[in-house]
Amino acid sequence: MRTPLIAGNWKMHLARQPAGALARDVAALVRDVPGVDVALCPPATALDAVGRALAGTRVLLGAQTMHWEAQGPYTGEISAPMLVDLGCKTVIVGHSERRIFFGELDTAVGLKAAAAIAHGLTPIVCVGEAFSERGRGETAAVIARQLGAVLALVPAAAVAGLVVAYEPVWAIGSAGPVRRKRQAREHRRVPGTAGDRRGAGRRRQPGRLRVRRDRSGRGAVAWRVRALEARRACDSVVERVGR
Protein backbone atom coordinates (compact mmCIF):
# COMPACT_ATOMS: atom_id res chain seq x y z
CA MET A 1 0.00 0.00 0.00
CA ARG A 2 1.30 3.45 -0.91
CA THR A 3 2.00 5.93 1.88
CA PRO A 4 0.56 9.43 1.36
CA LEU A 5 3.10 12.24 1.05
CA ILE A 6 2.61 15.84 2.16
CA ALA A 7 5.30 18.10 0.68
CA GLY A 8 5.64 21.80 1.45
CA ASN A 9 7.10 23.90 -1.37
CA TRP A 10 8.23 27.16 0.22
CA LYS A 11 9.27 28.71 -3.12
CA MET A 12 11.26 31.96 -2.78
CA HIS A 13 10.16 32.67 0.78
CA LEU A 14 11.87 32.76 4.17
CA ALA A 15 15.50 33.38 5.10
CA ARG A 16 17.45 30.95 7.27
CA GLN A 17 16.17 31.93 10.72
CA PRO A 18 12.42 32.08 10.02
CA ALA A 19 12.69 28.98 7.82
CA GLY A 20 14.26 27.03 10.66
CA ALA A 21 11.60 28.24 13.08
CA LEU A 22 8.76 27.22 10.75
CA ALA A 23 10.40 23.83 10.17
CA ARG A 24 10.45 23.19 13.92
CA ASP A 25 6.78 24.15 14.17
CA VAL A 26 5.82 21.80 11.32
CA ALA A 27 7.82 18.93 12.78
CA ALA A 28 6.03 19.35 16.12
CA LEU A 29 2.63 19.55 14.43
CA VAL A 30 2.99 16.32 12.47
CA ARG A 31 4.95 14.37 15.07
CA ASP A 32 2.01 12.19 16.03
CA VAL A 33 0.21 12.05 12.66
CA PRO A 34 0.35 8.39 11.51
CA GLY A 35 0.43 6.85 8.06
CA VAL A 36 1.83 9.78 6.11
CA ASP A 37 5.25 11.00 4.95
CA VAL A 38 6.04 14.69 5.29
CA ALA A 39 8.69 16.74 3.45
CA LEU A 40 9.70 20.39 3.46
CA CYS A 41 11.28 22.05 0.42
CA PRO A 42 12.71 25.44 1.41
CA PRO A 43 14.84 27.73 -0.77
CA ALA A 44 18.38 26.50 -1.36
CA THR A 45 19.82 29.14 0.97
CA ALA A 46 17.75 27.75 3.85
CA LEU A 47 18.35 24.04 3.26
CA ASP A 48 21.12 23.81 5.86
CA ALA A 49 19.13 25.66 8.54
CA VAL A 50 15.95 23.68 7.88
CA GLY A 51 17.92 20.43 7.79
CA ARG A 52 19.32 21.20 11.23
CA ALA A 53 15.86 22.06 12.53
CA LEU A 54 14.48 18.75 11.24
CA ALA A 55 17.31 16.59 12.60
CA GLY A 56 15.89 13.71 14.61
CA THR A 57 12.32 14.30 13.41
CA ARG A 58 10.18 12.33 10.96
CA VAL A 59 10.04 15.21 8.47
CA LEU A 60 12.13 14.84 5.31
CA LEU A 61 14.24 17.62 3.79
CA GLY A 62 13.68 18.36 0.11
CA ALA A 63 14.92 20.80 -2.53
CA GLN A 64 12.96 22.77 -5.13
CA THR A 65 15.15 21.94 -8.13
CA MET A 66 18.57 20.60 -9.13
CA HIS A 67 20.87 20.14 -12.13
CA TRP A 68 21.26 16.75 -13.74
CA GLU A 69 25.07 16.90 -13.75
CA ALA A 70 26.98 16.04 -10.58
CA GLN A 71 29.35 18.99 -11.09
CA GLY A 72 30.52 21.35 -13.80
CA PRO A 73 30.39 24.91 -15.19
CA TYR A 74 26.72 25.57 -14.41
CA THR A 75 26.58 28.97 -12.72
CA GLY A 76 23.89 29.27 -10.07
CA GLU A 77 22.96 25.58 -10.14
CA ILE A 78 23.00 22.95 -7.41
CA SER A 79 23.65 19.24 -7.96
CA ALA A 80 22.21 16.05 -6.50
CA PRO A 81 25.42 15.22 -4.56
CA MET A 82 25.30 18.70 -3.01
CA LEU A 83 21.69 18.13 -1.95
CA VAL A 84 22.54 14.74 -0.49
CA ASP A 85 25.41 16.35 1.42
CA LEU A 86 22.90 18.77 2.96
CA GLY A 87 20.69 15.88 4.04
CA CYS A 88 18.01 16.09 1.36
CA LYS A 89 15.87 13.02 0.71
CA THR A 90 13.67 14.37 -2.08
CA VAL A 91 13.68 17.05 -4.79
CA ILE A 92 11.02 18.73 -6.94
CA VAL A 93 11.67 18.58 -10.69
CA GLY A 94 9.73 20.16 -13.54
CA HIS A 95 7.64 22.56 -11.49
CA SER A 96 5.44 24.67 -13.76
CA GLU A 97 7.21 27.85 -12.66
CA ARG A 98 10.53 26.35 -13.73
CA ARG A 99 9.02 25.40 -17.07
CA ILE A 100 7.37 28.80 -17.63
CA PHE A 101 9.93 31.28 -16.29
CA PHE A 102 13.17 29.40 -16.90
CA GLY A 103 12.36 27.47 -20.06
CA GLU A 104 12.78 24.05 -18.50
CA LEU A 105 12.05 21.42 -21.14
CA ASP A 106 10.62 17.91 -20.78
CA THR A 107 13.99 16.37 -21.57
CA ALA A 108 15.68 18.39 -18.82
CA VAL A 109 13.05 17.23 -16.34
CA GLY A 110 13.72 13.62 -17.34
CA LEU A 111 17.47 14.09 -16.90
CA LYS A 112 16.93 15.63 -13.47
CA ALA A 113 14.64 12.83 -12.34
CA ALA A 114 17.11 10.18 -13.49
CA ALA A 115 20.01 11.96 -11.79
CA ALA A 116 18.05 12.33 -8.57
CA ILE A 117 17.30 8.61 -8.46
CA ALA A 118 20.92 7.76 -9.27
CA HIS A 119 22.02 9.70 -6.18
CA GLY A 120 19.39 8.31 -3.83
CA LEU A 121 16.90 11.18 -3.96
CA THR A 122 13.16 10.75 -4.53
CA PRO A 123 12.09 13.03 -7.41
CA ILE A 124 8.72 14.76 -7.20
CA VAL A 125 7.94 15.06 -10.92
CA CYS A 126 5.52 17.87 -11.77
CA VAL A 127 3.22 17.50 -14.77
CA GLY A 128 0.22 19.49 -15.92
CA GLU A 129 -1.33 21.43 -18.77
CA ALA A 130 -1.84 25.14 -19.42
CA PHE A 131 -5.32 26.63 -19.67
CA SER A 132 -5.08 26.89 -23.46
CA GLU A 133 -4.06 23.24 -23.71
CA ARG A 134 -6.99 22.18 -21.55
CA GLY A 135 -9.29 24.26 -23.73
CA ARG A 136 -8.09 22.34 -26.79
CA GLY A 137 -8.68 19.02 -25.08
CA GLU A 138 -4.95 18.24 -24.89
CA THR A 139 -4.67 17.44 -21.17
CA ALA A 140 -4.04 13.71 -21.60
CA ALA A 141 -1.53 14.29 -24.41
CA VAL A 142 0.40 16.88 -22.40
CA ILE A 143 0.63 14.63 -19.34
CA ALA A 144 1.70 11.69 -21.53
CA ARG A 145 4.41 13.79 -23.17
CA GLN A 146 5.77 15.20 -19.94
CA LEU A 147 5.68 11.91 -18.05
CA GLY A 148 7.00 10.01 -21.06
CA ALA A 149 10.14 12.18 -21.13
CA VAL A 150 10.83 11.10 -17.56
CA LEU A 151 10.02 7.41 -18.00
CA ALA A 152 12.28 7.26 -21.06
CA LEU A 153 15.29 8.05 -18.85
CA VAL A 154 14.39 6.48 -15.52
CA PRO A 155 15.32 2.79 -15.09
CA ALA A 156 12.29 0.51 -15.07
CA ALA A 157 13.12 -0.77 -11.60
CA ALA A 158 13.03 2.79 -10.24
CA VAL A 159 9.64 3.83 -11.63
CA ALA A 160 7.81 2.79 -8.46
CA GLY A 161 9.96 5.25 -6.52
CA LEU A 162 8.72 8.29 -8.41
CA VAL A 163 6.27 10.79 -6.97
CA VAL A 164 4.20 12.40 -9.73
CA ALA A 165 2.58 15.77 -8.98
CA TYR A 166 -0.31 16.73 -11.21
CA GLU A 167 -0.01 20.51 -11.12
CA PRO A 168 -2.14 22.13 -13.85
CA VAL A 169 -0.95 25.64 -14.64
CA TRP A 170 -4.56 26.87 -14.88
CA ALA A 171 -5.28 25.80 -11.31
CA ILE A 172 -2.42 27.60 -9.56
CA GLY A 173 -3.87 29.86 -6.91
CA SER A 174 -7.43 28.68 -7.47
CA ALA A 175 -9.66 26.43 -5.42
CA GLY A 176 -13.18 25.11 -5.25
CA PRO A 177 -15.18 22.05 -6.32
CA VAL A 178 -14.50 22.43 -10.06
CA ARG A 179 -10.78 22.32 -9.52
CA ARG A 180 -10.96 19.33 -7.16
CA LYS A 181 -13.15 17.34 -9.55
CA ARG A 182 -10.89 18.00 -12.53
CA GLN A 183 -7.71 17.26 -10.64
CA ALA A 184 -9.07 14.00 -9.30
CA ARG A 185 -9.84 12.87 -12.86
CA GLU A 186 -6.31 13.62 -14.04
CA HIS A 187 -4.74 11.98 -10.98
CA ARG A 188 -6.39 8.73 -11.95
CA ARG A 189 -4.96 9.01 -15.46
CA VAL A 190 -1.30 9.20 -14.40
CA PRO A 191 -0.67 5.57 -13.40
CA GLY A 192 -2.34 4.40 -16.62
CA THR A 193 -0.21 6.76 -18.65
CA ALA A 194 2.89 5.42 -16.95
CA GLY A 195 1.80 1.87 -17.69
CA ASP A 196 1.27 2.65 -21.36
CA ARG A 197 4.70 4.24 -21.61
CA ARG A 198 6.54 1.40 -19.88
CA GLY A 199 4.83 -1.37 -21.81
CA ALA A 200 2.49 -4.20 -20.91
CA GLY A 201 5.22 -6.24 -19.20
CA ARG A 202 5.90 -3.51 -16.66
CA ARG A 203 2.46 -2.26 -15.72
CA ARG A 204 2.57 -3.31 -12.12
CA GLN A 205 5.16 -0.70 -11.31
CA PRO A 206 3.09 2.40 -12.18
CA GLY A 207 0.40 1.09 -9.84
CA ARG A 208 2.77 1.90 -6.98
CA LEU A 209 3.43 5.45 -8.18
CA ARG A 210 2.55 8.14 -5.71
CA VAL A 211 0.45 10.83 -7.40
CA ARG A 212 0.62 14.15 -5.66
CA ARG A 213 -2.01 16.87 -5.62
CA ASP A 214 -0.83 20.48 -5.75
CA ARG A 215 -2.82 22.93 -3.66
CA SER A 216 -2.16 26.40 -2.37
CA GLY A 217 -1.77 26.59 1.37
CA ARG A 218 -1.38 29.31 3.96
CA GLY A 219 0.37 27.37 6.69
CA ALA A 220 1.06 24.05 8.29
CA VAL A 221 -2.27 23.97 10.15
CA ALA A 222 -4.04 22.87 6.96
CA TRP A 223 -1.83 19.87 6.32
CA ARG A 224 -3.73 17.19 8.18
CA VAL A 225 -7.01 18.13 6.50
CA ARG A 226 -5.38 18.20 3.06
CA ALA A 227 -3.84 14.74 3.60
CA LEU A 228 -7.18 13.19 4.47
CA GLU A 229 -8.91 14.98 1.59
CA ALA A 230 -6.32 13.74 -0.92
CA ARG A 231 -6.48 10.04 -0.15
CA ARG A 232 -9.48 9.31 -2.35
CA ALA A 233 -7.94 10.41 -5.65
CA CYS A 234 -4.22 10.72 -4.98
CA ASP A 235 -1.51 9.84 -2.53
CA SER A 236 0.11 13.18 -1.80
CA VAL A 237 -0.43 16.87 -1.25
CA VAL A 238 1.73 19.95 -1.61
CA GLU A 239 1.20 23.03 0.50
CA ARG A 240 2.83 26.27 -0.57
CA VAL A 241 4.03 29.25 1.42
CA GLY A 242 2.84 32.37 -0.42
CA ARG A 243 2.28 32.36 -4.16
N, C-alpha and C positions, 0 to 999 in steps of 0.2 A: 504494500500500500504506500502511495506517495505521501510524503509529509508536506503540509502547506508551508510556504515561505512568505514572510513579510519582509520586504526590503525597503528601506528609507533612502531615497535619493535626495540629498541635501543641495544638489546643484551648486551654484556659486553663492553660497550663503555660509556665514559663520566663520570667524577666525578661530585660532587654536583654543583659546580659553573658553569662550562660550560653546564651542563644539564639544569640548571635553565634558563640560558641565551637562549639556543636553544628553550626551551619550550615557553618562552615569544615571541620569533620570530615567532614560529609556530602559537601561539594563535592570534597574530596580522595579520598573513597572511590569516588565514581562518575565521577571524571575520565576514566578510560580504559574505561568501560563503553559499548560501541557500541550503536547502534540503539534507543535509548530516551530519552525526554524525562523530566526530573526537575524537580519543583517542591516548594518548601517553603512551608507556610502557617502562620506563627507568629501569636500574638496581635497585635492591632493595635498595642499599645504597643511591640512588638519589631520591627515591620516595617522601621523605619529601620535599626536595628542589623543585622538579618539581611540587608537589602538591601546594606549596605556590605560585609558579610562575603562576600556572593556576587558582588560586582562583579568582572567579568573571568572568571567561571567559566561553565560550561554550565548551571548550576542556575537555574531560574526562581523568581522571588518571587511568592507568591500570598497572598491574604487569605482569611479564613474566612467573611465575609459582607459585605454592603454595602447601601446604600439605593438605590432606583431613581431618586430625584431627584438632580440634580447639586448642588443646594444648597437650603437652606431651614430652617424651624424644626423640626428633627427632633433633639431632644436625645439625645446619646449615639451618634448614627449617624455613619457614614462613607460618603462618596460615591465613585463611580467615578473622577471627576477627581482626587480626593484620593489614591486608590490608584495611579493612573497617575503622579501627581507623586512618589510614593514609589518608583516603579520596578516596581510590580506588573505581571505579565503575565497572571495568571489569578486567579479568585476562586470560592470555593465558594458555591453558592446552594441553599437548600432542604434543608440538612442536617436529619436527623431530630430532632436536639436543638433546632434552631431551631423546627421545627414543633411539637414536643411542649411545650417549656418556654416558648416565646415566642409561641405561637399563630400562627406563620407559615403563611399560607394558600397554596393553589396559585396563585391569581392574583398574589399578591405575589412568588412565586418566578418566575413568568413575566415580571413587570415588571423584576425584578432581572436576569434573564438577558438580556432585550432591552437594558436600559441598559448592561450590561457590554459586550455586543457593539458597541453604538453608540460606546463610548469605547475600543474596541480591546482589551478584555480577553477572555480565553477563559473562559466560565462552565463550572464543573463542576457540573452539575445533578444533585442527589441525588433519587432516587426509591426507593420501597420500602414494603412493607406491614407492618402490625402483626401480632402473633401471632394475634389474634382474627380479623383479616381473612383471614389465610392459612387458619385453621381453617374459615372459611366458604367457602373456595374463591374468594376475591375478588382474588387476587394480580394476575391479568391486568387486571382492571377498575381496580384502584388505580393500577397503573403507567400504564395508558392515560389515566386522568384526570389524574394528576400531569404526565405528559409532554405531554399535550394542552394543558394550560394554558400551557406554555412555547411549544410550537409555534404556538399561536394568536397569539402576540405577536412571535415571532422571524421576521424576513424569510426567505423561502424560500431566498435565496441564501446565508444565513448558517448554515443548519441543519447543514451539513457541519462547521462549526467548533465545534459543541457537544461537550462531553465529558459523557456520562451515567454517573452512578455509581449502580449498583443497590446500595442499602444497606438491606436489610430490618431493621426495628426489632427483630424477634425474634432476629436473628443477632448483634447487637452484643455483643461480649465473649465470643462462643462460637467454637468451632472444630471441626474434625473432618470426616470424610468425608461425613456427612449434609449439613452446611452447604455444603461445596464442591459436591456434586452438585446441590443445589437452586439455589444461586446460578448455577451454569453454565447451568441450564435457563432461568432468568429473563434472564440476559445475552443469550441468543440470541433472546429475545422482543423486546427493546428496538428493534433496527433495524426489525423488521416492524411494530411498533406505530407507530413514527415514519412509516413509509411509508404506513400506513393513514390516519394523521391528515393527512398532507400531500397525499394524493390520488395516483391512479395516474400522473399526468404528472410527478410529482416523486420517484419512488421511488428513483432512483439516489442521491440525496443522503443519505438515511439509511444507505445502505450504507457511507458513509465516516465515520459517527459513531464516536467512540471511546467504548466502554462500559467503565466503570471498576469494578473489584471493590474492595469495602471490607473490609479485614481489620485486626484489632488487631495492633499491632506493639510491640516493646519496644526498638527501636533501629534505627539505620541498617544494622547488619550483616546484617539479614534482607532487605534490599531486593532484592539481585540474585536471590536464590532466589525471592522473590515475583514478580518480573518474569517470570522464565522459567516459573513455574507458571501465571501468568495468561494466557499467550499462546494457549492452546488455546481458551478460552471467551470471553475478553475482551481488551481492549487496554490496560488500565490497572490500577493497584493503588494503594490508599491505605494508608499505615502511620501509626499514631497513637501519640503520646507519651502514656502514661497511659491513663486511661479517660474 
